[in-house]
Amino acid sequence: MTHTPPISWIDNPRARTIEQSQAVDELFPSGIARKTRAFHSRIPGYQVSPLKSLPRLAAMLGLGGIWVKDESFRLSLSSFKVLGGSYAIYSFVKSALGVDELDIFSAEGSRLVREKLGDLTFAAATDGNHGRGVAWSASRLGFNAVIYVHEKTSQARIRAIESNGAKVVVIEGTYDDAVRQVNDDAQKNGWQVISDTSWPGYEDIPRWVMQGYTTMFAETQEQLAAQGIIKPSHVLVQAGVGSLAAATLGFYSQLFGPGRPRSVVVEPDKAACLYRSAEIGDGQPYSFGGDLDTIMAGLACGDPNPQAWRVLWDTADAFVKCPDYVAAKGMRVYGVPLAGDPFVVSGESGAATLGALMFIMQRPECAPLRASLGLDSRSEVLLINSEGNTDPTYFRRVVWSGRHPVPEAYTTLEE
Ligand SMILES: Cc1ncc(COP(=O)(O)O)c(C=O)c1O
């Protein structure tokens, strides 16, 4: 029996030739992370998320260090996504009021917003996490939210959105269909769409969403500095539409220019729109068709965010796609670490990069990728655990019952 190999990759040597990316300067101007962090730190309950070190696993894989920015408990919402939705709503409100500063969480601030803007409804399409973050942010600010999900979205994810006060609409099709539908319905109903992806004429809000994510890296840099590390040498980041990846690489490119960490964008092989765009290689974003049937629900996106793509085309050193068992392995390794390493609760989308890193370091056929990225015993690798246990039933199927095992042919290296 043959199996899909764990890792397929496309090198993007062009990224190394770009000294300064115009897309990065436009979307992630210098100082933006300081601004977003100042906003997030005013949210009641805000805490810096942990940066966990896995030194035993790093040694086993022949790396200097593995650092995991653990978003599994961010604002009790189990994923990083709320950082984007909250900052976008805040920026939208400021722009609607025509003000530069607004203490939106104070009684005075919310009274002003209500007086001037009345009753607003925010709408979003989601595979679960973005909608939960938008619903949470809207309800904290006293606004309504309507969240569109596709038919394969799990009941647990739907309940998590509803428990934040939003109305959930289930549509036929995929995440990309939900994006289109919510946009049409919002125009008819006068809702304000908070999307994590852009289209021509709709660019401010997705830019704010992406900028909101940079708070994670402002925190990470402080946490690394406390360990005497100036920057990660490498970063692996998972991608759906590519907004998280663009925020990651945009932040690091703005801070370090050509000295930024070497980077890998990781996608499911069933929803590899950025990989496909890199493979075609003419600089344009391309969609990935099909039913996007992957356990990595947060990464099940067929249409790249065109704004994010511009950043990734300039800054991502390699694009990787992998089957579901790679993410499943990552979930299990995070949950049952080597003795001495901390455990991490990581969902399917969160764990994809750890799974990919393990196969990249251990599979003989990945030697050229390791070499071109310069992954070795001096490397300090940053991963983002972008979600915790966001779908408890499926989480247990994978972690407890062993769903999506690594095919026998690819297990031998650890025995
Ligand atoms: C847990 C998780 N990780 C990663 C991503 C990928 O983010 P993006 O769609 O911006 O590429 C998502 C998107 O929803 C997600 O929910």
PDBQT file of the ligand as one rigid body, heavy atoms in Angstrom, charges set to zero:
ROOT
HETATM    1  C1  LIG A 501      -6.298  27.506  14.930  1.00  0.00    +0.000 C 
HETATM    2  C2  LIG A 501      -5.971  28.188  13.672  1.00  0.00    +0.000 A 
HETATM    3  N1  LIG A 501      -4.720  28.196  13.254  1.00  0.00    +0.000 NA
HETATM    4  C3  LIG A 501      -4.357  28.787  12.112  1.00  0.00    +0.000 A 
HETATM    5  C4  LIG A 501      -5.290  29.418  11.324  1.00  0.00    +0.000 A 
HETATM    6  C5  LIG A 501      -4.851  29.997  10.012  1.00  0.00    +0.000 C 
HETATM    7  O1  LIG A 501      -5.034  31.344   9.894  1.00  0.00    +0.000 OA
HETATM    8  P1  LIG A 501      -5.194  32.004   8.453  1.00  0.00    +0.000 P 
HETATM    9  O2  LIG A 501      -6.535  31.593   7.917  1.00  0.00    +0.000 OA
HETATM   10  O3  LIG A 501      -5.051  33.440   8.728  1.00  0.00    +0.000 OA
HETATM   11  O4  LIG A 501      -4.112  31.471   7.587  1.00  0.00    +0.000 OA
HETATM   12  C6  LIG A 501      -6.627  29.449  11.728  1.00  0.00    +0.000 A 
HETATM   13  C7  LIG A 501      -7.648  30.124  10.932  1.00  0.00    +0.000 C 
HETATM   14  O5  LIG A 501      -8.816  30.149  11.243  1.00  0.00    +0.000 OA
HETATM   15  C8  LIG A 501      -6.989  28.809  12.932  1.00  0.00    +0.000 A 
HETATM   16  O6  LIG A 501      -8.248  28.788  13.361  1.00  0.00    +0.000 OA
ENDROOT
TORSDOF 0
